[in-house]
Amino acid sequence: MKDVVIELQNVKKVYKTGAAEVYALNGVSMSVERGDFIAIMGPSGSGKSTLLNLIGCLDKPTEGRVIINGVDTSNLTDKQLTELRRDTIGFIFQHYNLIPTLTAFENVELPMIFKGVPKAEREERARELLKLVGLEREMHRKPKELSGGQQQRVAIARALANKPSILLCDEPTGNLDTKSGRAIMEIIKGLNEEGVTVVLVTHDPAVAGFAERVVRIVDGVLVESVQQV
């Protein structure tokens, strides 16, 4: 039996707007096992990104528990949450979030600098990761000199810098054409086949088709979880 690496127990996230309370998530419970590939789908405003942010420890639930690798994150300090994100979770965003003044190589190297990885080791790993995503010839270019698809490849390499066991992807193909998007998804699928647990938010059924399971969320409530062949 696989290990459960992500567990949400009756999670609620409430935002207050004046006197009103808005439930971004309303009692969500789910589990993700090691090596799973989960796609989260739902209409805009359904709570998909909120759910991903809670799994990624970028936010805390109003109620309920988010457990990562057996650790109840509600008991962690901000420093411990930062270390958990740094060492366990890789993030890929729709808008790449690369630092424009740094080269592709420097963007990939940066998370390892924050972790204190020795210079020779981090430089070797940055080169290996950029080769993995097919950008060994573009490693010294800055983001503005790269296409959208190439920038997202850099973002994937950066997300893998500290060898995360969990990869969280928020609309990773949202700004890409169909061909580039499929190429990105092939990379993500390959990482999953090597053992990385992937949780992905998407509006695109073609992107969700790469996942093993599709979770649908509507108005902050998990309404369906379907295993795909």
C-alpha positions as CSV (number, residue, x, y, z in Angstrom):
1,M,0.0,0.0,0.0
2,K,1.3,3.5,-0.9
3,D,2.0,6.1,1.8
4,V,-0.4,9.0,2.1
5,V,1.7,12.1,1.6
6,I,-1.1,14.8,1.5
7,E,-4.2,14.6,3.7
8,L,-6.9,17.2,4.1
9,Q,-9.4,16.7,7.0
10,N,-12.6,18.8,6.8
11,V,-10.8,21.8,5.6
12,K,-12.6,25.2,5.5
13,K,-11.2,28.5,4.3
14,V,-13.4,31.5,5.1
15,Y,-12.8,35.1,3.9
16,K,-14.6,38.0,5.5
17,T,-15.9,40.8,3.3
18,G,-17.4,43.3,5.6
19,A,-20.1,41.5,7.6
20,A,-20.3,38.6,5.1
21,E,-18.4,35.4,5.2
22,V,-17.3,33.7,2.0
23,Y,-16.4,30.1,2.0
24,A,-13.6,29.5,-0.5
25,L,-13.5,25.9,0.8
26,N,-16.2,24.3,2.8
27,G,-15.4,21.0,4.4
28,V,-13.0,19.4,1.9
29,S,-11.5,16.1,2.8
30,M,-9.1,14.2,0.5
31,S,-5.9,12.2,0.5
32,V,-3.1,11.8,-2.0
33,E,-0.8,8.9,-2.0
34,R,2.9,8.9,-2.9
35,G,3.4,8.9,-6.6
36,D,-0.2,9.9,-7.4
37,F,-1.0,12.3,-10.2
38,I,-4.1,14.3,-9.3
39,A,-5.9,17.0,-11.4
40,I,-8.2,19.4,-9.7
41,M,-10.9,20.9,-11.9
42,G,-13.8,23.3,-11.4
43,P,-15.2,26.6,-12.6
44,S,-13.5,29.9,-11.8
45,G,-13.9,30.8,-8.2
46,S,-14.6,27.3,-7.1
47,G,-11.7,27.1,-4.7
48,K,-9.1,25.2,-6.8
49,S,-6.2,27.6,-6.2
50,T,-7.1,28.1,-2.6
51,L,-6.9,24.3,-2.2
52,L,-3.5,24.2,-3.9
53,N,-2.2,27.0,-1.7
54,L,-3.3,25.2,1.4
55,I,-1.6,22.0,0.3
56,G,1.5,24.0,-0.5
57,C,1.5,25.6,2.9
58,L,1.3,29.1,1.4
59,D,-1.9,29.7,3.4
60,K,-3.6,28.1,6.5
61,P,-7.1,26.8,6.8
62,T,-9.7,28.5,8.9
63,E,-10.7,25.1,10.2
64,G,-9.6,21.6,9.6
65,R,-6.2,20.0,9.2
66,V,-3.7,19.8,6.3
67,I,-1.2,17.0,6.9
68,I,1.9,16.7,4.7
69,N,4.1,13.6,5.0
70,G,2.4,12.8,8.3
71,V,3.0,16.3,9.8
72,D,0.1,18.4,10.9
73,T,1.0,21.7,9.4
74,S,-1.3,23.7,11.7
75,N,1.3,23.0,14.5
76,L,4.3,24.4,12.6
77,T,5.9,27.8,13.0
78,D,6.4,30.1,10.0
79,K,10.0,29.0,9.9
80,Q,9.1,25.3,9.9
81,L,6.5,25.9,7.1
82,T,9.2,27.7,5.1
83,E,11.5,24.8,5.5
84,L,8.8,22.3,4.6
85,R,8.0,24.2,1.4
86,R,11.7,24.5,0.5
87,D,12.6,20.8,1.1
88,T,9.4,19.0,0.1
89,I,7.3,20.9,-2.3
90,G,8.0,22.3,-5.8
91,F,5.7,25.0,-7.3
92,I,4.9,25.6,-11.0
93,F,2.7,28.6,-11.7
94,Q,0.8,29.8,-14.8
95,H,2.8,33.1,-15.0
96,Y,6.2,31.4,-14.6
97,N,7.3,33.8,-11.8
98,L,10.9,33.9,-13.0
99,I,13.2,36.7,-11.8
100,P,13.7,38.9,-15.0
101,T,17.2,40.1,-14.1
102,L,18.6,36.6,-13.7
103,T,19.5,34.1,-16.4
104,A,17.7,30.7,-16.7
105,F,20.7,29.1,-15.0
106,E,20.6,31.6,-12.1
107,N,16.8,31.2,-11.7
108,V,17.3,27.5,-11.3
109,E,20.2,27.9,-9.0
110,L,18.5,30.4,-6.6
111,P,16.5,27.9,-4.5
112,M,19.6,25.9,-3.8
113,I,21.4,29.1,-2.7
114,F,18.7,29.7,-0.2
115,K,19.1,26.1,1.0
116,G,22.8,26.4,1.4
117,V,23.8,23.9,-1.2
118,P,27.6,24.1,-2.0
119,K,28.4,26.1,-5.2
120,A,29.9,23.3,-7.2
121,E,26.9,20.9,-6.4
122,R,24.2,23.5,-7.2
123,E,25.9,24.5,-10.4
124,E,26.1,20.9,-11.6
125,R,22.4,20.3,-10.6
126,A,21.3,23.5,-12.4
127,R,23.0,22.3,-15.6
128,E,21.5,18.8,-15.2
129,L,18.0,20.2,-14.7
130,L,18.2,22.6,-17.7
131,K,19.4,19.7,-19.8
132,L,16.4,17.6,-18.5
133,V,14.0,20.2,-19.8
134,G,15.9,20.7,-23.1
135,L,17.4,24.2,-22.4
136,E,21.1,23.5,-22.1
137,R,21.8,25.9,-24.9
138,E,19.6,28.6,-23.5
139,M,20.8,28.5,-19.9
140,H,22.5,31.9,-20.0
141,R,19.6,33.7,-21.5
142,K,17.3,35.9,-19.4
143,P,13.5,35.3,-19.4
144,K,12.7,38.1,-21.9
145,E,14.9,36.3,-24.4
146,L,12.9,33.0,-24.1
147,S,9.5,32.0,-25.4
148,G,6.6,31.3,-23.1
149,G,7.2,27.5,-23.4
150,Q,10.9,27.9,-22.6
151,Q,10.2,30.1,-19.6
152,Q,7.8,27.4,-18.2
153,R,10.6,24.8,-18.8
154,V,12.9,27.0,-16.7
155,A,10.2,27.2,-14.0
156,I,9.9,23.4,-14.0
157,A,13.7,23.1,-13.6
158,R,13.6,25.6,-10.8
159,A,10.8,23.7,-9.0
160,L,12.9,20.6,-9.1
161,A,16.1,22.3,-7.8
162,N,15.7,21.0,-4.2
163,K,14.5,17.5,-5.2
164,P,10.9,17.9,-4.0
165,S,8.8,14.8,-3.5
166,I,5.6,16.8,-4.2
167,L,5.0,19.0,-7.3
168,L,2.1,21.5,-7.3
169,C,1.1,23.0,-10.6
170,D,-1.3,25.9,-10.9
171,E,-2.5,26.1,-14.6
172,P,1.0,25.3,-15.8
173,T,-0.1,25.4,-19.5
174,G,-2.5,28.3,-19.2
175,N,-0.3,30.8,-21.1
176,L,1.0,28.4,-23.7
177,D,-0.1,27.3,-27.2
178,T,-1.3,23.7,-27.6
179,K,2.0,22.3,-28.8
180,S,4.1,23.9,-26.0
181,G,1.5,23.0,-23.4
182,R,1.6,19.3,-24.4
183,A,5.4,19.4,-24.2
184,I,5.2,20.8,-20.7
185,M,2.7,18.1,-19.7
186,E,4.9,15.4,-21.1
187,I,7.8,16.6,-18.8
188,I,5.5,16.7,-15.8
189,K,4.1,13.2,-16.6
190,G,7.7,11.9,-16.9
191,L,8.5,13.3,-13.5
192,N,5.5,11.6,-12.0
193,E,6.5,8.3,-13.6
194,E,9.9,8.7,-11.8
195,G,8.0,8.9,-8.4
196,V,7.2,12.6,-7.9
197,T,3.7,13.2,-6.5
198,V,1.8,15.7,-8.7
199,V,-1.2,17.8,-7.9
200,L,-2.3,20.0,-10.7
201,V,-5.0,22.7,-11.1
202,T,-6.4,23.1,-14.7
203,H,-9.4,24.2,-16.7
204,D,-8.3,22.1,-19.7
205,P,-9.7,18.6,-20.0
206,A,-6.8,17.6,-22.3
207,V,-4.3,18.6,-19.5
208,A,-6.4,16.7,-16.9
209,G,-6.2,13.7,-19.2
210,F,-2.6,13.2,-18.1
211,A,-3.6,12.6,-14.5
212,E,-4.5,9.3,-12.9
213,R,-7.4,10.9,-10.9
214,V,-9.6,14.0,-11.5
215,V,-11.0,15.8,-8.5
216,R,-13.9,18.2,-9.2
217,I,-14.6,21.1,-6.9
218,V,-17.6,23.4,-7.0
219,D,-18.4,26.3,-4.7
220,G,-15.7,25.2,-2.3
221,V,-17.0,21.6,-2.1
222,L,-15.4,18.5,-3.5
223,V,-18.2,17.0,-5.6
224,E,-16.4,14.2,-7.5
225,S,-13.3,12.1,-7.6
226,V,-12.8,10.0,-10.7
227,Q,-10.0,7.4,-11.3
228,Q,-8.9,7.5,-14.9
229,V,-7.7,4.6,-16.9
